[in-house]
Amino acid sequence: MSTADAFPADPEPARPGAPAEPGAPAEPGGPEPSVDPATGPGLLDVLGVAAVVLDAQGRIALWSPQAEELFGYTADEALGRLAAQLLVDEQNLAMVLSLFDEVMSGEGAWAGAFPVRHKDGSTRMAEFRNMRLEDADGRLYALGIASDQATVRRVERDLALSMRLVTQSPIGLAVFDTDLRYVLVNPALERINGLPAADHMGRRLHEALPRLDAESIEAAMREVLSTGRPQLNRFTTGRTPADPDQDHAWSLSIYRLEDPAGRPLGVAASVVDVTEQHKTSTAVALARQRLALIADASVRIGTTLDLWVTARELGDIAVPQLADLATVDVLDAVLTGDHPPGAETDETVQFRALAVKAARPTPATLAADPVGSIARYDTTRVVTQCVRAARPVLVAEVTATELPSVARDADAATLLASAGLHSYLAVPLIARGEVIGALGLQRTDNPLPFDHDDVLLASELAARAAVCIDNARWYQNQRRAALALQRHLLPHHPTPTPGLEIAYRYQPAEAAGEVGGDWFDVIPLPDDKTALVVGDVMGSGINAAATMGQLRTAARTLAELDLDPATVLTRLDHTATGLGHTMATCVIAVYDPHRNRCRIAIAGHLPPVRTSPGRPPELLDLPTGAPLGVGGVPFEATALDLDVGDQLVLYTDGLVETRDQDIDIRLQALTALLDDPTRPLEETCDLLLAELRQPDDRDDVALLVARTHSVPGAP
């Protein structure tokens, strides 16, 4: 029988819904046929399925190439021969013939494993499927499909293992087709997603799980499908019906599935819930961030002893790492020193606003007390409760009911509501056991409310900042006291003296503890003479100011006796030695306008500068002597003739000494600024201070400029 007889060319039309015959056009609206002559081996090729057709007498009528590979006989060797004699051993012949009769009689198909004889004489186990065929003329045939049993068992084991792994794996597994629609979901993924497998099938990721970042996940799937490169441990977060009220985190790995020819069949995805690990890693990262913030605060808060700068530094640290807006307020009583901290006598507390810091422009800044202003709040306010109880007060969820307890007034409450204030925290500033103020923190943009960890962090920042603020407050008070004493001891308006035009300046140090040691004096003497004195007590603070006052008084008293400047310094040295551990530098110039002569003596002080019309400024080359308080060192006065219009510039070292420049360079800069001896003296003083002083100079300056002019009776 020919192949044409066995497989008629005009088959019965396919039933609706049944698969079309190979090569037949696809049913309208149905799946497109897949015919690809270049396709590589598929699953059937892996199994090596052989096909053999026997006629009713058991002779081989058709023989496939796979049969030749399986049994060893070529088609020429097999066709027309009895299959039982060719392939079956003698001991199995009777059983085979009986099974063949059952198939041909229509009693049913036969399937099983059977030993067959290979051409090389060996016996091999083959897996058979046998069924009866009938052609259009009623002729009967037997179709045998066979494959090597070992190959079949291996494939069965692989499939069984794969399905076992898929169904029992604790890892969520899914398979998507090339359109990225679910085609398989294992039980673990059903539990993770909270959806049965049926609710996944045929749907896209965003359709089944709309609360995931489906767009980026599907983009990753398309890339894997296109390139074949897997994407491993891709992190994603979201919510599923399994736990719709909580965010979860998953580790997602995506692989491309291919047939044996390498054609993409779809993608597989493995999903592992890593929510707890994510929470742990997030907590660790947050702890590191908090430690870094505290370390940063130790460096950035308290860089100066300026109270206002220190408060701003605290605000800069708190925003935006901890809050969207921060306010720093201190008790006004602490600043004024009217009574000890915490000694409020009524139900209200008076605050002074030191700093307001916001992460961005917001109405909340308008709701805060303006920097420098004073506000009084009663015990209904959170900030008052905070400082009175000396503990943090947390309003985790600020509602319309809580707003009045947070805001300054009704208008401020409206501004805070419009800014989106939803969480508030007030933390006391405690230094040396006393409450000195409060740090107020607000969240408007950050959606998370303040929690217990935030309270601990804010308390740590406040504790570190409070000491710095209190130090700045203490030094500020000391500075005010030293300045008050210093200014009280210095001459306010020196008496005009014959033959001299005088201008002077005293500029305190920017650092609180450095104020106090410099002085100047203008002392009228008999016969129209004038003593000009500039001195500098070594040390700083109130003690230096007090010592300065004693030396200035002694110098004035001695000078008024019309003593020679060297004699005055000798007796001042004795006075300084008697004060104990006191040292000072000093320069004294006594000018006689009737003789146009000046006698100058120096005790370890920087030399004066002389300017004359038509000549460059010069540093006077004079014996420097030793500082006052060394004891027993002689001093020497030098006579100097001055012309009308000459200037003497006396100053303390704070005008010229710096940490980063040599003193000779600074003295050259001083003389260069004195290039115009006709400049008004007040302008000269301002010029020298503006050009030579630095904003953060840690020493005070006394400056005295005198210009000679003619007097009646002078030569």
Disulfide bonds with the S-S distance in Angstrom:
none
